[in-house]
Amino acid sequence: MLNIRAAKRAEYEAVKDFYDSLIDSMENSPFHPGWEKGIYPAYDYLLDSIKKGQLYCGWLEGQIVSCMIVNHEYNEGYRALKWSVNPPNSQLLVIHALGVDPRFSGRGIAREMARSVIALAKEQKIPTIRLDVLEGNIPAERAYRAVGFQYVGTVPMYYEDTGWTNYRAFELLLPEQEAPATIDDITIREYRPGDCLEITRLFYRTVHTVNARDYTEAQLDAWADGHPDLEAWNRSLLAHYSLVALKGGRIAGFGDIDESGYLDRLYVHADYQGMGIASALCGLLEASVSGVLTTHASITARPFFEKRGYQVKREQQVERKGILLTNFVMEKSPS
């Protein structure tokens, strides 16, 4: 079991050796965070953080397998971002330099370290936690999203090891402090497994009503047969960055996008069409990734995506249960 605690002054050399060894092991990694020995994290920064009780180590099998620094300080680049809440520095926690020994990767250690910060925030009644990830460090993003962090935006920041580089910022709001994005009385938040059944019902009704003007009954039945595999749906939505829009406690729409920029699904309940929900969801999904965006748009959805700057690359026929349906492969280049 992972034991997470504040590092002791006598453990400074062990902490220093941990980071040096970690940097060496990540030299050829495609997801290198850009750290350099003695520069970031600087040795005096490590020592000072230990003295202040702000450096935490994860111990497993009698050795340090993870370290991080948790304090109230953030990069100046954070000021350019639109955070959900803006408390004084003393009322927020910032995670820095969270690293895991690659020999222990795949065990959920980064998630456990992040969860310990959430527990610390709750204990100290801190309303929000922030962090940033070097653009392209997908494993780190995945770990933080898994424990509830939400993407805020990408901004260039200066660090001693990387210079001016784009970083992706994330925040987590404690439940009692949640202030999700809203459009009038519409609330948007990340998908939760408990949403799955309602989402599949929304999907079925939307397909059989909104899309009915462009597809035959046989095509609609092949597209949405009313017997969804909830386990497969939940697995897919959790694997992607997935959002739901709520109105009066009811799911009014949902959408999801994967790490490559493929926008997989975007559906709005038939009762809530024309309220800007699809645009709001799509905007947040698009902002969560960088690079070219792609989607396979239905005949019905094609005009919506064209208005958002997507271009048709080709028309295609996809088969569902022996029935052919027309859709369009569409792309949107970075602005």
C-alpha positions as a Markdown table, in Angstrom:
| # | Residue | x | y | z |
|---|---|---|---|---|
| 1 | Met | 0.0 | 0.0 | 0.0 |
| 2 | Leu | 1.3 | 3.4 | -0.9 |
| 3 | Asn | 2.3 | 5.5 | 2.1 |
| 4 | Ile | 2.2 | 9.2 | 1.4 |
| 5 | Arg | 3.7 | 11.7 | 3.9 |
| 6 | Ala | 5.7 | 14.9 | 4.1 |
| 7 | Ala | 9.4 | 14.4 | 3.6 |
| 8 | Lys | 11.8 | 14.8 | 6.5 |
| 9 | Arg | 14.9 | 17.0 | 6.5 |
| 10 | Ala | 17.1 | 13.9 | 6.8 |
| 11 | Glu | 15.5 | 12.5 | 3.5 |
| 12 | Tyr | 16.7 | 15.4 | 1.3 |
| 13 | Glu | 19.4 | 13.4 | -0.3 |
| 14 | Ala | 17.0 | 10.5 | -1.0 |
| 15 | Val | 14.5 | 13.0 | -2.6 |
| 16 | Lys | 17.3 | 14.6 | -4.6 |
| 17 | Asp | 18.4 | 11.2 | -5.8 |
| 18 | Phe | 14.8 | 10.3 | -6.7 |
| 19 | Tyr | 14.5 | 13.3 | -9.0 |
| 20 | Asp | 17.9 | 12.8 | -10.6 |
| 21 | Ser | 17.2 | 9.2 | -11.3 |
| 22 | Leu | 13.8 | 10.0 | -12.6 |
| 23 | Ile | 15.1 | 12.6 | -15.0 |
| 24 | Asp | 17.8 | 10.1 | -16.3 |
| 25 | Ser | 15.1 | 7.4 | -16.8 |
| 26 | Met | 12.9 | 9.7 | -18.8 |
| 27 | Glu | 15.6 | 11.0 | -21.2 |
| 28 | Asn | 14.2 | 9.1 | -24.2 |
| 29 | Ser | 10.5 | 9.1 | -23.1 |
| 30 | Pro | 8.1 | 10.6 | -25.7 |
| 31 | Phe | 6.3 | 12.2 | -22.7 |
| 32 | His | 9.4 | 13.8 | -21.1 |
| 33 | Pro | 8.2 | 16.8 | -18.9 |
| 34 | Gly | 11.3 | 18.8 | -19.8 |
| 35 | Trp | 12.9 | 18.6 | -16.3 |
| 36 | Glu | 16.7 | 19.1 | -15.9 |
| 37 | Lys | 18.9 | 18.0 | -13.0 |
| 38 | Gly | 19.4 | 20.8 | -10.5 |
| 39 | Ile | 17.4 | 23.3 | -12.7 |
| 40 | Tyr | 13.9 | 22.0 | -12.3 |
| 41 | Pro | 13.1 | 21.0 | -9.7 |
| 42 | Ala | 16.1 | 23.0 | -8.4 |
| 43 | Tyr | 17.9 | 21.5 | -5.5 |
| 44 | Asp | 17.4 | 24.5 | -3.2 |
| 45 | Tyr | 13.7 | 24.4 | -4.2 |
| 46 | Leu | 13.5 | 20.8 | -3.0 |
| 47 | Leu | 15.3 | 21.6 | 0.3 |
| 48 | Asp | 13.2 | 24.7 | 1.0 |
| 49 | Ser | 10.0 | 22.7 | 0.2 |
| 50 | Ile | 11.0 | 20.0 | 2.7 |
| 51 | Lys | 11.7 | 22.6 | 5.4 |
| 52 | Lys | 8.3 | 24.1 | 4.8 |
| 53 | Gly | 6.6 | 20.7 | 4.9 |
| 54 | Gln | 5.4 | 21.1 | 1.3 |
| 55 | Leu | 7.3 | 18.2 | -0.3 |
| 56 | Tyr | 5.5 | 14.9 | -0.1 |
| 57 | Cys | 6.8 | 11.4 | -0.9 |
| 58 | Gly | 5.0 | 8.2 | -1.8 |
| 59 | Trp | 6.7 | 5.2 | -0.2 |
| 60 | Leu | 6.2 | 1.6 | -1.5 |
| 61 | Glu | 8.3 | -1.5 | -0.7 |
| 62 | Gly | 10.6 | 0.5 | 1.5 |
| 63 | Gln | 11.6 | 3.1 | -1.1 |
| 64 | Ile | 10.5 | 6.5 | -2.6 |
| 65 | Val | 8.4 | 5.8 | -5.7 |
| 66 | Ser | 6.9 | 9.3 | -6.1 |
| 67 | Cys | 7.4 | 12.9 | -5.0 |
| 68 | Met | 5.5 | 16.1 | -5.4 |
| 69 | Ile | 5.5 | 19.7 | -4.0 |
| 70 | Val | 2.2 | 21.2 | -2.8 |
| 71 | Asn | 2.0 | 24.9 | -2.0 |
| 72 | His | 0.1 | 28.1 | -2.7 |
| 73 | Glu | 2.4 | 29.4 | -5.4 |
| 74 | Tyr | 1.8 | 29.4 | -9.1 |
| 75 | Asn | 3.4 | 30.5 | -12.4 |
| 76 | Glu | 2.6 | 34.1 | -13.6 |
| 77 | Gly | 1.1 | 32.5 | -16.7 |
| 78 | Tyr | -1.9 | 31.4 | -14.5 |
| 79 | Arg | -3.1 | 35.0 | -14.4 |
| 80 | Ala | -4.0 | 34.9 | -18.1 |
| 81 | Leu | -6.4 | 31.9 | -17.6 |
| 82 | Lys | -10.1 | 32.0 | -16.7 |
| 83 | Trp | -10.4 | 29.9 | -13.6 |
| 84 | Ser | -13.8 | 28.9 | -12.2 |
| 85 | Val | -13.0 | 30.6 | -8.8 |
| 86 | Asn | -10.3 | 33.1 | -7.8 |
| 87 | Pro | -9.7 | 32.8 | -4.1 |
| 88 | Pro | -6.6 | 34.4 | -2.5 |
| 89 | Asn | -3.4 | 32.4 | -2.7 |
| 90 | Ser | -3.8 | 31.1 | 0.8 |
| 91 | Gln | -7.1 | 29.5 | -0.3 |
| 92 | Leu | -5.8 | 27.4 | -3.2 |
| 93 | Leu | -3.3 | 24.5 | -3.5 |
| 94 | Val | -0.9 | 24.1 | -6.5 |
| 95 | Ile | 0.7 | 20.8 | -7.3 |
| 96 | His | 4.3 | 20.9 | -8.7 |
| 97 | Ala | 6.8 | 18.4 | -9.9 |
| 98 | Leu | 4.8 | 15.3 | -9.4 |
| 99 | Gly | 6.9 | 12.4 | -10.6 |
| 100 | Val | 6.6 | 8.6 | -10.4 |
| 101 | Asp | 9.4 | 6.1 | -10.7 |
| 102 | Pro | 8.8 | 4.5 | -14.1 |
| 103 | Arg | 9.5 | 1.0 | -12.6 |
| 104 | Phe | 6.2 | 1.5 | -10.7 |
| 105 | Ser | 4.2 | 2.9 | -13.6 |
| 106 | Gly | 0.8 | 1.5 | -14.3 |
| 107 | Arg | -0.1 | 1.1 | -10.6 |
| 108 | Gly | -2.1 | 4.3 | -10.3 |
| 109 | Ile | 0.5 | 6.0 | -8.1 |
| 110 | Ala | 0.1 | 9.4 | -9.7 |
| 111 | Arg | -3.6 | 9.2 | -9.1 |
| 112 | Glu | -3.1 | 8.3 | -5.4 |
| 113 | Met | -0.7 | 11.2 | -5.0 |
| 114 | Ala | -3.2 | 13.6 | -6.5 |
| 115 | Arg | -6.0 | 12.1 | -4.3 |
| 116 | Ser | -3.9 | 12.8 | -1.2 |
| 117 | Val | -3.8 | 16.5 | -2.2 |
| 118 | Ile | -7.6 | 16.5 | -2.6 |
| 119 | Ala | -7.8 | 15.0 | 1.0 |
| 120 | Leu | -5.4 | 17.7 | 2.2 |
| 121 | Ala | -7.5 | 20.4 | 0.6 |
| 122 | Lys | -10.6 | 19.1 | 2.2 |
| 123 | Glu | -8.9 | 19.0 | 5.6 |
| 124 | Gln | -7.7 | 22.6 | 5.2 |
| 125 | Lys | -11.0 | 23.7 | 3.7 |
| 126 | Ile | -9.3 | 24.8 | 0.5 |
| 127 | Pro | -11.8 | 25.3 | -2.3 |
| 128 | Thr | -9.6 | 24.6 | -5.3 |
| 129 | Ile | -6.5 | 22.8 | -6.6 |
| 130 | Arg | -4.5 | 23.8 | -9.6 |
| 131 | Leu | -1.7 | 22.4 | -11.7 |
| 132 | Asp | -0.1 | 22.6 | -15.2 |
| 133 | Val | 1.2 | 20.0 | -17.5 |
| 134 | Leu | 3.6 | 20.4 | -20.4 |
| 135 | Glu | 1.7 | 20.2 | -23.6 |
| 136 | Gly | 1.9 | 16.7 | -25.0 |
| 137 | Asn | 2.3 | 14.9 | -21.7 |
| 138 | Ile | -0.7 | 12.7 | -22.2 |
| 139 | Pro | -0.1 | 10.2 | -19.4 |
| 140 | Ala | 0.0 | 13.0 | -16.8 |
| 141 | Glu | -3.2 | 14.6 | -18.2 |
| 142 | Arg | -4.9 | 11.2 | -18.1 |
| 143 | Ala | -4.0 | 10.7 | -14.4 |
| 144 | Tyr | -5.3 | 14.1 | -13.4 |
| 145 | Arg | -8.5 | 13.8 | -15.3 |
| 146 | Ala | -9.1 | 10.4 | -13.7 |
| 147 | Val | -9.4 | 12.0 | -10.3 |
| 148 | Gly | -11.6 | 14.9 | -11.4 |
| 149 | Phe | -9.3 | 17.7 | -12.7 |
| 150 | Gln | -10.8 | 19.7 | -15.5 |
| 151 | Tyr | -8.9 | 21.4 | -18.3 |
| 152 | Val | -8.9 | 25.2 | -18.0 |
| 153 | Gly | -6.8 | 26.4 | -20.9 |
| 154 | Thr | -3.4 | 26.4 | -22.6 |
| 155 | Val | -1.0 | 29.3 | -22.1 |
| 156 | Pro | 2.8 | 29.9 | -22.6 |
| 157 | Met | 4.7 | 29.8 | -19.3 |
| 158 | Tyr | 8.3 | 30.3 | -18.5 |
| 159 | Tyr | 10.2 | 27.7 | -16.4 |
| 160 | Glu | 14.0 | 27.5 | -16.0 |
| 161 | Asp | 14.2 | 24.1 | -17.6 |
| 162 | Thr | 11.9 | 24.6 | -20.6 |
| 163 | Gly | 12.0 | 28.3 | -21.2 |
| 164 | Trp | 8.8 | 29.7 | -22.8 |
| 165 | Thr | 6.6 | 26.7 | -23.6 |
| 166 | Asn | 2.9 | 25.9 | -23.8 |
| 167 | Tyr | 1.4 | 24.4 | -20.7 |
| 168 | Arg | -2.1 | 23.0 | -20.2 |
| 169 | Ala | -3.7 | 24.1 | -17.0 |
| 170 | Phe | -6.1 | 22.1 | -14.9 |
| 171 | Glu | -8.2 | 22.8 | -11.8 |
| 172 | Leu | -10.3 | 20.7 | -9.4 |
| 173 | Leu | -13.0 | 22.3 | -7.3 |
| 174 | Leu | -14.0 | 20.7 | -4.0 |
| 175 | Pro | -17.7 | 19.6 | -4.2 |
| 176 | Glu | -19.0 | 22.3 | -2.0 |
| 177 | Gln | -17.2 | 24.9 | -4.2 |
| 178 | Glu | -18.3 | 23.6 | -7.6 |
| 179 | Ala | -19.1 | 26.4 | -10.0 |
| 180 | Pro | -19.2 | 24.7 | -13.4 |
| 181 | Ala | -19.5 | 26.6 | -16.7 |
| 182 | Thr | -23.1 | 27.8 | -17.2 |
| 183 | Ile | -25.1 | 29.1 | -20.1 |
| 184 | Asp | -28.2 | 30.7 | -18.7 |
| 185 | Asp | -29.7 | 27.9 | -16.6 |
| 186 | Ile | -27.6 | 25.2 | -18.4 |
| 187 | Thr | -24.7 | 23.6 | -16.3 |
| 188 | Ile | -21.9 | 21.7 | -18.0 |
| 189 | Arg | -19.7 | 19.3 | -16.1 |
| 190 | Glu | -17.6 | 16.2 | -16.8 |
| 191 | Tyr | -19.3 | 12.8 | -17.3 |
| 192 | Arg | -19.9 | 10.5 | -14.4 |
| 193 | Pro | -20.6 | 6.7 | -14.6 |
| 194 | Gly | -24.0 | 7.4 | -13.0 |
| 195 | Asp | -25.0 | 9.4 | -16.1 |
| 196 | Cys | -24.7 | 6.4 | -18.5 |
| 197 | Leu | -28.2 | 5.1 | -18.6 |
| 198 | Glu | -29.8 | 8.6 | -19.0 |
| 199 | Ile | -27.3 | 9.4 | -21.7 |
| 200 | Thr | -28.2 | 6.3 | -23.7 |
| 201 | Arg | -31.9 | 7.1 | -23.4 |
| 202 | Leu | -31.2 | 10.7 | -24.6 |
| 203 | Phe | -29.2 | 9.2 | -27.5 |
| 204 | Tyr | -32.0 | 7.0 | -28.6 |
| 205 | Arg | -34.7 | 9.7 | -28.4 |
| 206 | Thr | -32.5 | 12.2 | -30.2 |
| 207 | Val | -31.7 | 9.9 | -33.1 |
| 208 | His | -35.3 | 8.9 | -33.5 |
| 209 | Thr | -36.6 | 12.4 | -33.5 |
| 210 | Val | -34.0 | 15.0 | -34.5 |
| 211 | Asn | -32.4 | 12.8 | -37.1 |
| 212 | Ala | -35.6 | 11.4 | -38.4 |
| 213 | Arg | -35.9 | 14.1 | -41.1 |
| 214 | Asp | -32.7 | 12.8 | -42.8 |
| 215 | Tyr | -32.8 | 9.0 | -42.3 |
| 216 | Thr | -35.3 | 6.2 | -42.9 |
| 217 | Glu | -36.9 | 4.3 | -40.0 |
| 218 | Ala | -34.7 | 1.3 | -40.8 |
| 219 | Gln | -31.6 | 3.4 | -40.7 |
| 220 | Leu | -32.6 | 5.0 | -37.4 |
| 221 | Asp | -33.3 | 1.5 | -35.9 |
| 222 | Ala | -29.9 | 0.3 | -37.0 |
| 223 | Trp | -28.2 | 3.5 | -35.6 |
| 224 | Ala | -30.0 | 3.3 | -32.2 |
| 225 | Asp | -31.9 | 0.1 | -31.5 |
| 226 | Gly | -32.9 | 0.9 | -27.9 |
| 227 | His | -30.7 | -1.9 | -26.4 |
| 228 | Pro | -27.4 | -0.2 | -25.6 |
| 229 | Asp | -24.4 | -2.0 | -24.0 |
| 230 | Leu | -24.1 | 0.2 | -20.9 |
| 231 | Glu | -20.8 | -1.3 | -20.0 |
| 232 | Ala | -19.3 | -0.5 | -23.4 |
| 233 | Trp | -20.8 | 3.0 | -23.4 |
| 234 | Asn | -19.4 | 3.8 | -19.9 |
| 235 | Arg | -16.0 | 2.4 | -20.8 |
| 236 | Ser | -15.9 | 4.6 | -24.0 |
| 237 | Leu | -17.1 | 7.7 | -22.2 |
| 238 | Leu | -14.5 | 7.3 | -19.5 |
| 239 | Ala | -11.7 | 6.7 | -22.0 |
| 240 | His | -12.6 | 10.1 | -23.7 |
| 241 | Tyr | -13.0 | 13.6 | -22.3 |
| 242 | Ser | -16.7 | 13.5 | -21.9 |
| 243 | Leu | -19.1 | 16.3 | -20.9 |
| 244 | Val | -22.8 | 16.5 | -20.0 |
| 245 | Ala | -25.1 | 19.5 | -20.1 |
| 246 | Leu | -27.7 | 19.7 | -17.3 |
| 247 | Lys | -30.9 | 21.6 | -17.2 |
| 248 | Gly | -33.0 | 21.4 | -14.0 |
| 249 | Gly | -31.0 | 18.3 | -12.9 |
| 250 | Arg | -31.8 | 16.6 | -16.2 |
| 251 | Ile | -29.2 | 15.7 | -18.8 |
| 252 | Ala | -29.9 | 17.9 | -21.8 |
| 253 | Gly | -26.9 | 17.0 | -24.0 |
| 254 | Phe | -23.6 | 15.3 | -24.0 |
| 255 | Gly | -20.4 | 15.0 | -26.1 |
| 256 | Asp | -17.0 | 13.4 | -26.0 |
| 257 | Ile | -13.6 | 13.7 | -27.7 |
| 258 | Asp | -10.5 | 11.6 | -27.6 |
| 259 | Glu | -6.9 | 12.6 | -27.2 |
| 260 | Ser | -6.3 | 12.7 | -31.0 |
| 261 | Gly | -8.9 | 15.4 | -31.5 |
| 262 | Tyr | -11.6 | 13.0 | -32.8 |
| 263 | Leu | -15.0 | 14.3 | -31.7 |
| 264 | Asp | -16.9 | 11.1 | -31.3 |
| 265 | Arg | -20.4 | 12.0 | -30.1 |
| 266 | Leu | -22.4 | 15.2 | -29.7 |
| 267 | Tyr | -26.1 | 15.0 | -29.0 |
| 268 | Val | -28.7 | 17.3 | -27.5 |
| 269 | His | -32.1 | 16.2 | -26.3 |
| 270 | Ala | -34.9 | 16.9 | -28.7 |
| 271 | Asp | -36.6 | 19.1 | -26.1 |
| 272 | Tyr | -33.6 | 21.4 | -25.8 |
| 273 | Gln | -32.7 | 22.1 | -29.4 |
| 274 | Gly | -31.7 | 25.6 | -30.4 |
| 275 | Met | -30.6 | 26.7 | -26.9 |
| 276 | Gly | -26.9 | 26.8 | -27.7 |
| 277 | Ile | -26.2 | 23.6 | -25.8 |
| 278 | Ala | -24.4 | 21.9 | -28.7 |
| 279 | Ser | -22.2 | 24.9 | -29.3 |
| 280 | Ala | -21.3 | 25.2 | -25.6 |
| 281 | Leu | -20.4 | 21.5 | -25.4 |
| 282 | Cys | -18.5 | 21.6 | -28.7 |
| 283 | Gly | -16.5 | 24.6 | -27.7 |
| 284 | Leu | -15.4 | 23.0 | -24.4 |
| 285 | Leu | -14.5 | 19.8 | -26.1 |
| 286 | Glu | -12.6 | 21.5 | -28.9 |
| 287 | Ala | -10.6 | 23.6 | -26.3 |
| 288 | Ser | -9.5 | 20.4 | -24.5 |
| 289 | Val | -7.2 | 19.3 | -27.3 |
| 290 | Ser | -4.7 | 20.8 | -29.7 |
| 291 | Gly | -4.2 | 20.2 | -33.4 |
| 292 | Val | -6.6 | 19.2 | -36.1 |
| 293 | Leu | -10.1 | 18.3 | -35.0 |
| 294 | Thr | -12.1 | 15.6 | -36.8 |
| 295 | Thr | -15.6 | 14.2 | -36.6 |
| 296 | His | -17.9 | 11.9 | -38.6 |
| 297 | Ala | -21.0 | 14.2 | -38.9 |
| 298 | Ser | -24.5 | 12.9 | -39.8 |
| 299 | Ile | -26.5 | 14.6 | -42.5 |
| 300 | Thr | -28.4 | 16.4 | -39.8 |
| 301 | Ala | -25.3 | 17.6 | -38.0 |
| 302 | Arg | -23.3 | 18.7 | -41.0 |
| 303 | Pro | -24.6 | 22.3 | -41.2 |
| 304 | Phe | -23.8 | 22.8 | -37.5 |
| 305 | Phe | -20.2 | 21.7 | -37.9 |
| 306 | Glu | -19.8 | 23.7 | -41.1 |
| 307 | Lys | -20.8 | 26.9 | -39.2 |
| 308 | Arg | -18.0 | 26.1 | -36.7 |
| 309 | Gly | -15.4 | 26.0 | -39.4 |
| 310 | Tyr | -15.3 | 22.3 | -40.2 |
| 311 | Gln | -14.8 | 21.2 | -43.8 |
| 312 | Val | -16.1 | 18.1 | -45.5 |
| 313 | Lys | -13.2 | 15.8 | -46.5 |
| 314 | Arg | -15.4 | 13.1 | -47.9 |
| 315 | Glu | -18.8 | 11.5 | -47.8 |
| 316 | Gln | -19.0 | 7.9 | -46.7 |
| 317 | Gln | -21.4 | 5.1 | -46.1 |
| 318 | Val | -21.1 | 3.3 | -42.8 |
| 319 | Glu | -22.8 | -0.1 | -42.1 |
| 320 | Arg | -24.9 | -0.7 | -39.0 |
| 321 | Lys | -26.5 | -4.1 | -38.7 |
| 322 | Gly | -26.5 | -4.5 | -42.5 |
| 323 | Ile | -28.0 | -1.1 | -43.1 |
| 324 | Leu | -26.0 | 1.7 | -44.8 |
| 325 | Leu | -26.0 | 5.2 | -43.3 |
| 326 | Thr | -24.5 | 8.3 | -44.9 |
| 327 | Asn | -22.2 | 10.6 | -42.9 |
| 328 | Phe | -19.3 | 13.0 | -43.6 |
| 329 | Val | -15.7 | 13.0 | -42.5 |
| 330 | Met | -15.1 | 16.6 | -41.4 |
| 331 | Glu | -12.0 | 18.4 | -40.2 |
| 332 | Lys | -11.2 | 21.7 | -38.5 |
| 333 | Ser | -7.7 | 23.1 | -38.6 |
| 334 | Pro | -6.3 | 24.9 | -35.5 |
| 335 | Ser | -7.1 | 28.6 | -35.7 |
